[in-house]
Amino acid sequence: MLDYIIVGFGLSGLSFSEQLLKNNKSFVVISETDKSSSVVAGGMYNPVILKRFTSPWNAIPQLEYAIPFYQEIENRLNTHINNPLPVLRVFNTIEEQNNWLIASDKPNLAPFLSTIFKKNDNEFILANNDFGVVEKAGRIQVAKLLSAYKLELLKNDSYRNEVFDYDALKIADDFISYKGLKAQHIVFCEGFGLKSNPYFNYLPLNGTKGEVLIIKAESLKLNAIVKSGVFIIPIEEENRYLVGATYHWTDKTWKTTDEAKSELISKLNTVLSCDYEVVGQLAGIRPTVKDRRPLVGRHPEYKNMYVLNGLGTRGVMVAPTVSDQLLDYIEYKTVLDTEIDIQRFADEYIAS
């Protein structure tokens, strides 16, 4: 009998797989990989909300745990996935510069907000004022990470590339079975796919569609992430950059749209003056929650069924710590943080 079945293989499914590997637990992942928003994720880890110069939820402990977590995977798979890069925030006004300096005095932001502004030395970036520099930021190559990790799981016969069939799941008191597999526990890490899950679809997962462009700009030569109306993120391929992202709350399709492309180009043109070519466009649905906290915990009725979801827009930072918490909760009976425990939505389950 297996210890676990994991359903879904984005950042949450991968992170929980890694926790199981580190704890010598047996498991199988079942996933239709191309339906993960993680595949199209920008992969940026940024410990500052740059619109308001505030700190995201639990940013410091999340980052302190996440970077060594990804480093361990890098070393084991012998695959480079972590690109540390500063974020350069374009200042539109002197007032924004002043607000930055005020924010840099706060204990939870001081480690990240440099008090020394950077001169704009790139002739193709339209920025009249200096940049604010966010340190200890960067990008995880998420698609490359998922691909390399999936390959390892396939070699170990621990991955099934298929759509999960809820009707084939059988639940007993002390185990679950699924198409010839038996396991002590099942953990659903499905992202927006949770909306189709009959066991957890009572949870208030909204989903926010996001689209990004891939551009080729030979003159730009950026070695940092630039944040203005959009993020411009250097990626692995030479002279290519991710530009994003859009937010759409009603469209729940995975199709790219001309509207999003136009929006991103319009914003990009306010900060970029060099020639560029749009060479790709990607779309995904972020698993967002109404209270902006992850969905983690045990099913109210079935004691061997769990969920790990709702990582939102900062999945790269959030996934490692919450997956660690969930494993400790299952295996060692620790208490989940009330902020992430799905028990906070118990009333929704009763109402359903």
C-alpha positions as CSV (number, residue, x, y, z in Angstrom):
1,M,0.0,0.0,0.0
2,L,1.2,3.5,-0.8
3,D,1.4,6.2,1.8
4,Y,-0.1,8.9,-0.5
5,I,-1.8,9.6,-3.8
6,I,-1.3,13.2,-5.0
7,V,-3.8,14.6,-7.5
8,G,-2.4,17.6,-9.5
9,F,1.1,18.6,-10.3
10,G,1.7,22.3,-10.2
11,L,3.7,24.0,-7.5
12,S,1.6,22.6,-4.7
13,G,1.7,19.1,-6.0
14,L,5.5,19.3,-6.6
15,S,6.2,20.8,-3.2
16,F,4.2,18.1,-1.4
17,S,5.9,15.4,-3.4
18,E,9.3,16.9,-2.3
19,Q,8.1,16.8,1.4
20,L,7.2,13.1,0.9
21,L,10.5,12.3,-0.7
22,K,12.4,13.9,2.2
23,N,10.3,11.9,4.7
24,N,10.7,8.6,2.8
25,K,7.0,8.3,2.1
26,S,5.7,6.3,-0.9
27,F,3.4,8.1,-3.3
28,V,2.0,8.4,-6.9
29,V,1.1,11.6,-8.6
30,I,-1.9,11.7,-10.9
31,S,-2.1,14.8,-13.1
32,E,-2.9,16.2,-16.5
33,T,0.1,18.5,-16.3
34,D,-0.7,20.9,-19.0
35,K,-3.7,22.1,-17.1
36,S,-1.7,23.8,-14.3
37,S,-1.4,27.5,-14.0
38,S,2.1,26.8,-12.7
39,V,3.3,25.8,-16.2
40,V,2.7,29.4,-17.4
41,A,3.7,31.1,-14.1
42,G,6.2,33.9,-14.3
43,G,7.9,32.2,-11.3
44,M,9.0,35.4,-9.7
45,Y,9.7,35.5,-5.9
46,N,9.4,39.0,-4.7
47,P,9.0,39.8,-1.0
48,V,7.4,43.2,-1.5
49,I,4.0,44.3,-2.8
50,L,5.3,47.1,-5.1
51,K,2.1,48.8,-5.6
52,R,1.8,49.9,-2.0
53,F,5.3,49.1,-0.7
54,T,4.0,46.6,1.8
55,S,5.0,43.1,2.8
56,P,3.1,40.0,1.6
57,W,1.7,37.6,4.2
58,N,4.6,35.8,6.0
59,A,7.1,36.8,3.3
60,I,10.2,36.6,5.4
61,P,9.8,33.0,6.8
62,Q,8.4,31.9,3.4
63,L,11.5,33.1,1.6
64,E,13.9,31.8,4.2
65,Y,12.4,28.3,3.7
66,A,11.8,28.4,0.0
67,I,15.2,29.3,-1.4
68,P,17.0,26.3,0.3
69,F,14.1,24.2,-0.7
70,Y,14.5,24.9,-4.4
71,Q,18.3,24.7,-4.0
72,E,18.0,21.1,-2.7
73,I,15.9,20.2,-5.7
74,E,18.4,21.9,-8.1
75,N,21.2,19.9,-6.6
76,R,19.4,16.5,-6.7
77,L,18.1,16.9,-10.2
78,N,21.3,18.6,-11.4
79,T,19.1,21.2,-13.1
80,H,19.5,25.0,-12.8
81,I,16.1,26.5,-11.9
82,N,16.8,29.5,-9.6
83,N,17.8,32.9,-11.1
84,P,18.3,35.5,-8.3
85,L,17.5,38.9,-9.8
86,P,16.9,42.3,-8.2
87,V,13.6,44.0,-9.0
88,L,13.9,47.6,-10.3
89,R,10.8,49.6,-9.4
90,V,10.2,52.5,-11.7
91,F,9.3,55.6,-9.7
92,N,6.7,57.9,-11.4
93,T,6.9,60.6,-8.8
94,I,9.1,62.0,-6.1
95,E,6.3,61.1,-3.6
96,E,6.8,57.4,-4.5
97,Q,10.5,57.7,-3.7
98,N,9.7,59.2,-0.4
99,N,7.1,56.5,0.4
100,W,9.8,53.9,-0.5
101,L,12.2,55.3,2.0
102,I,9.5,55.4,4.7
103,A,8.7,51.8,4.0
104,S,12.4,50.7,4.1
105,D,12.4,51.6,7.8
106,K,9.8,48.9,8.6
107,P,11.4,45.7,10.1
108,N,9.6,43.4,7.7
109,L,10.7,45.4,4.6
110,A,14.2,46.6,5.6
111,P,15.9,43.4,4.5
112,F,14.6,43.9,1.0
113,L,14.2,47.6,0.1
114,S,17.5,49.2,-0.7
115,T,17.8,52.8,0.6
116,I,20.2,53.6,-2.3
117,F,18.4,54.3,-5.5
118,K,19.8,53.1,-8.8
119,K,20.4,55.3,-11.7
120,N,18.8,54.3,-15.0
121,D,21.7,53.3,-17.2
122,N,19.6,51.5,-19.8
123,E,18.7,53.8,-22.7
124,F,15.7,51.7,-23.7
125,I,13.9,51.9,-20.3
126,L,11.7,55.0,-20.0
127,A,12.3,56.1,-16.4
128,N,13.1,59.7,-15.6
129,N,13.6,59.1,-11.9
130,D,15.9,56.6,-10.3
131,F,14.9,53.0,-9.6
132,G,14.0,51.5,-6.2
133,V,15.9,48.2,-5.8
134,V,14.3,45.1,-4.2
135,E,17.0,42.7,-3.1
136,K,16.7,39.0,-2.4
137,A,14.2,38.6,-5.3
138,G,14.4,36.4,-8.4
139,R,12.8,33.9,-10.6
140,I,12.2,30.1,-10.4
141,Q,12.0,28.5,-13.8
142,V,8.8,26.8,-13.0
143,A,8.1,25.0,-16.3
144,K,11.6,23.6,-16.3
145,L,11.3,22.6,-12.7
146,L,8.0,20.8,-13.2
147,S,9.4,19.0,-16.4
148,A,12.6,17.8,-14.7
149,Y,10.7,16.7,-11.6
150,K,8.1,14.9,-13.6
151,L,10.8,13.0,-15.4
152,E,12.3,11.8,-12.1
153,L,8.8,10.7,-10.9
154,L,8.2,8.8,-14.2
155,K,11.6,7.0,-13.8
156,N,10.4,5.9,-10.4
157,D,7.0,4.8,-11.7
158,S,5.5,7.5,-9.4
159,Y,3.6,9.5,-12.0
160,R,0.4,8.9,-14.0
161,N,-0.3,11.4,-16.8
162,E,-4.1,11.3,-16.9
163,V,-7.2,13.1,-15.9
164,F,-8.3,12.1,-12.4
165,D,-11.7,10.3,-12.4
166,Y,-13.5,11.1,-9.1
167,D,-16.0,8.3,-9.8
168,A,-13.2,5.7,-9.6
169,L,-12.1,6.8,-6.1
170,K,-13.2,4.5,-3.3
171,I,-13.0,5.6,0.3
172,A,-12.7,3.2,3.2
173,D,-12.1,4.0,6.9
174,D,-8.4,3.5,6.9
175,F,-7.4,3.7,3.2
176,I,-8.5,4.9,-0.2
177,S,-8.3,3.0,-3.6
178,Y,-8.2,4.3,-7.1
179,K,-7.8,2.2,-10.3
180,G,-5.7,-0.5,-8.7
181,L,-3.8,1.8,-6.3
182,K,-4.3,1.7,-2.6
183,A,-3.0,4.5,-0.3
184,Q,-3.4,5.6,3.3
185,H,-4.0,9.3,2.2
186,I,-5.0,11.3,-0.8
187,V,-4.1,15.0,-1.2
188,F,-5.7,17.2,-3.9
189,C,-3.4,19.8,-5.3
190,E,-5.4,20.7,-8.4
191,G,-5.3,24.5,-8.5
192,F,-8.3,25.9,-10.3
193,G,-9.3,22.3,-11.1
194,L,-10.6,22.2,-7.5
195,K,-13.8,23.7,-8.9
196,S,-14.6,20.3,-10.4
197,N,-13.7,18.3,-7.3
198,P,-17.0,17.0,-5.7
199,Y,-15.2,16.7,-2.3
200,F,-13.8,20.2,-2.0
201,N,-15.8,22.4,-4.5
202,Y,-17.6,24.0,-1.5
203,L,-14.4,26.0,-0.8
204,P,-14.4,29.6,-2.0
205,L,-11.7,29.3,-4.7
206,N,-12.3,32.1,-7.2
207,G,-9.6,31.8,-9.8
208,T,-8.1,34.7,-11.6
209,K,-7.1,34.4,-15.2
210,G,-3.6,35.8,-16.0
211,E,-1.9,36.2,-19.4
212,V,1.7,37.0,-20.2
213,L,3.6,37.7,-23.3
214,I,7.0,36.5,-24.4
215,I,9.0,39.1,-26.3
216,K,12.2,39.2,-28.1
217,A,14.2,42.4,-27.7
218,E,17.8,42.2,-28.9
219,S,18.8,45.7,-27.8
220,L,17.3,45.6,-24.2
221,K,20.1,43.6,-22.4
222,L,18.3,43.5,-19.0
223,N,19.9,41.6,-16.1
224,A,17.2,42.6,-13.6
225,I,13.4,42.5,-13.3
226,V,11.8,45.8,-14.1
227,K,8.4,46.8,-12.6
228,S,6.4,49.6,-14.0
229,G,2.9,49.1,-15.4
230,V,4.0,45.6,-16.1
231,F,6.8,43.3,-15.0
232,I,9.6,42.7,-17.5
233,I,11.4,39.5,-16.5
234,P,14.5,38.1,-18.3
235,I,14.2,34.4,-19.1
236,E,16.6,31.7,-20.1
237,E,16.4,32.1,-23.9
238,E,18.7,34.9,-25.1
239,N,17.1,38.3,-25.6
240,R,13.7,37.0,-24.4
241,Y,11.6,38.4,-21.7
242,L,8.3,37.7,-20.0
243,V,5.9,40.6,-19.8
244,G,2.9,40.4,-17.5
245,A,0.6,39.9,-16.2
246,T,-3.1,40.6,-16.7
247,Y,-5.9,39.9,-14.2
248,H,-9.3,38.8,-15.3
249,W,-11.9,37.7,-12.8
250,T,-14.8,36.5,-15.0
251,D,-13.1,34.7,-18.0
252,K,-12.2,31.1,-16.7
253,T,-10.9,29.7,-20.0
254,W,-7.3,28.8,-20.8
255,K,-7.3,30.5,-24.1
256,T,-5.1,33.5,-24.8
257,T,-6.9,36.7,-25.9
258,D,-6.2,39.6,-28.1
259,E,-7.6,41.9,-25.4
260,A,-4.9,40.8,-23.0
261,K,-2.2,41.1,-25.6
262,S,-3.3,44.7,-26.4
263,E,-3.4,45.6,-22.7
264,L,0.1,44.3,-22.1
265,I,1.6,45.9,-25.2
266,S,0.0,49.2,-24.3
267,K,1.6,49.1,-20.8
268,L,4.9,47.8,-22.1
269,N,5.2,50.7,-24.6
270,T,5.0,53.2,-21.7
271,V,8.3,51.8,-20.3
272,L,10.2,50.4,-23.3
273,S,11.6,52.4,-26.2
274,C,13.4,49.7,-28.2
275,D,12.1,47.5,-31.0
276,Y,10.7,44.2,-29.8
277,E,8.7,41.3,-31.2
278,V,6.0,39.3,-29.5
279,V,7.0,35.7,-29.9
280,G,4.6,34.0,-27.5
281,Q,1.5,34.4,-25.3
282,L,0.5,32.2,-22.4
283,A,-2.6,32.0,-20.2
284,G,-3.5,30.3,-16.9
285,I,-5.9,30.5,-14.1
286,R,-4.4,31.4,-10.7
287,P,-6.0,29.6,-7.7
288,T,-7.0,32.6,-5.7
289,V,-9.2,32.7,-2.6
290,K,-11.5,35.4,-1.3
291,D,-9.4,35.9,1.9
292,R,-6.1,35.6,0.0
293,R,-4.9,32.7,2.1
294,P,-4.1,29.1,1.0
295,L,-6.6,26.3,1.4
296,V,-4.9,23.6,3.4
297,G,-6.3,20.8,5.6
298,R,-8.5,17.7,6.1
299,H,-11.9,17.1,4.6
300,P,-14.6,17.7,7.1
301,E,-16.0,14.2,6.6
302,Y,-13.3,11.9,5.2
303,K,-10.3,11.7,7.5
304,N,-7.8,10.4,4.9
305,M,-8.6,13.1,2.3
306,Y,-6.7,16.5,2.2
307,V,-6.4,19.6,0.1
308,L,-3.4,21.8,-0.7
309,N,-4.5,24.7,-2.9
310,G,-5.2,28.4,-3.2
311,L,-1.6,29.5,-3.4
312,G,-2.6,32.6,-5.4
313,T,-0.2,34.9,-7.2
314,R,2.9,34.0,-5.0
315,G,2.9,30.3,-5.3
316,V,6.7,30.1,-5.6
317,M,7.1,31.6,-2.2
318,V,4.1,30.0,-0.5
319,A,4.1,26.4,-1.7
320,P,7.2,25.1,0.2
321,T,6.1,26.2,3.7
322,V,2.4,25.2,3.4
323,S,3.3,21.8,2.0
324,D,5.6,21.3,5.0
325,Q,2.9,22.3,7.4
326,L,0.4,19.9,5.8
327,L,2.7,16.9,6.0
328,D,3.5,17.7,9.7
329,Y,-0.3,18.0,10.3
330,I,-1.0,14.6,8.7
331,E,2.0,12.6,10.0
332,Y,2.8,14.2,13.3
333,K,-0.6,15.7,14.4
334,T,0.7,19.3,14.5
335,V,-1.8,22.1,14.3
336,L,-2.3,24.0,11.1
337,D,-2.1,27.8,11.2
338,T,-5.7,29.0,11.5
339,E,-5.1,31.4,8.6
340,I,-4.6,28.5,6.1
341,D,-6.8,25.8,7.7
342,I,-9.9,25.0,5.6
343,Q,-11.7,24.7,8.9
344,R,-12.3,28.4,8.6
345,F,-14.8,27.6,5.8
346,A,-16.7,24.8,7.8
347,D,-19.9,26.7,7.5
348,E,-19.7,26.6,3.7
349,Y,-19.4,22.8,3.8
350,I,-22.5,22.5,6.1
351,A,-24.4,24.8,3.8
352,S,-23.5,22.7,0.7
